């Protein structure tokens, strides 16, 4: 595993430790877990943004299903369980 170093002043370090101590999303309460969590959140955010851009392009270019095709797919999904 790669190691990184960052430099924080005492106030920033205290703020970081407070964030870690009060974060309900961390199973491990340490700085590495916190930065890993932040990185995963950022990657997920970027993926969502890319998916939204792609969906907007599909809509803009009329590449999606027609209303009739969409209704058929919904009925098909409901019938098949």
PEUR-V22090 format. One record per residue. RES is the residue in three letters. SS is DSSP state (helix for helix, strand for strand, loop for the rest). OMEGA is omega in degrees with one decimal (* if undefined). D_CENTER is the distance of its C-alpha to the mean C-alpha in Angstrom with 1 decimal. Layout:
RES,SS,OMEGA,D_CENTER + RES,SS,OMEGA,D_CENTER
This chain:
UNK,loop,-179.6,22.8 + UNK,loop,177.2,22.8 + UNK,loop,174.3,23.7 + UNK,loop,176.8,22.9 + UNK,loop,172.6,24.8 + UNK,loop,-179.0,24.1 + UNK,loop,179.6,26.8 + UNK,loop,173.5,26.5 + UNK,loop,-174.7,29.4 + UNK,helix,-179.8,30.4 + UNK,helix,178.5,28.8 + UNK,helix,178.6,25.4 + UNK,helix,177.0,25.7 + UNK,helix,177.9,26.6 + UNK,helix,178.6,23.7 + UNK,helix,179.6,21.3 + UNK,helix,176.1,23.2 + UNK,helix,177.4,23.1 + UNK,helix,-179.7,19.4 + UNK,helix,-178.1,19.2 + UNK,helix,-176.1,22.0 + UNK,loop,-178.1,20.4 + UNK,loop,179.7,16.8 + UNK,loop,-175.6,16.6 + UNK,loop,-177.4,13.4 + UNK,loop,174.8,15.5 + UNK,loop,174.9,17.9 + UNK,loop,-177.7,19.7 + UNK,loop,175.8,20.8 + UNK,loop,-173.9,21.1 + UNK,helix,-179.8,19.9 + UNK,helix,178.8,18.7 + UNK,helix,179.8,16.4 + UNK,helix,-179.9,15.1 + UNK,helix,175.6,14.5 + UNK,helix,177.7,12.8 + UNK,helix,179.1,10.4 + UNK,helix,179.5,9.8 + UNK,helix,178.2,9.5 + UNK,helix,178.5,6.9 + UNK,helix,-179.7,4.8 + UNK,helix,178.4,6.2 + UNK,helix,178.7,5.9 + UNK,helix,178.8,2.5 + UNK,helix,179.8,4.0 + UNK,helix,178.0,7.0 + UNK,helix,177.4,6.7 + UNK,helix,179.9,6.4 + UNK,helix,178.5,9.1 + UNK,helix,178.7,11.1 + UNK,helix,177.9,11.2 + UNK,helix,176.7,12.4 + UNK,helix,179.3,14.9 + UNK,helix,178.7,16.1 + UNK,helix,177.9,16.6 + UNK,helix,178.0,18.5 + UNK,helix,177.6,20.6 + UNK,helix,178.5,21.5 + UNK,helix,-176.6,22.6 + UNK,helix,-177.3,24.4 + UNK,loop,-179.8,26.2 + UNK,loop,-178.5,27.0 + UNK,loop,-178.1,25.7 + UNK,loop,178.8,24.4 + UNK,loop,171.6,26.6 + UNK,loop,-179.9,29.5 + UNK,helix,179.5,29.8 + UNK,helix,178.7,32.3 + UNK,helix,179.5,30.2 + UNK,helix,178.3,27.3 + UNK,helix,177.6,29.7 + UNK,helix,179.5,31.2 + UNK,helix,179.0,27.9 + UNK,helix,179.0,27.2 + UNK,helix,179.2,30.8 + UNK,helix,179.7,30.5 + UNK,helix,179.3,27.4 + UNK,helix,-179.1,29.2 + UNK,helix,-176.7,32.4 + UNK,helix,175.8,31.0 + UNK,loop,*,29.1
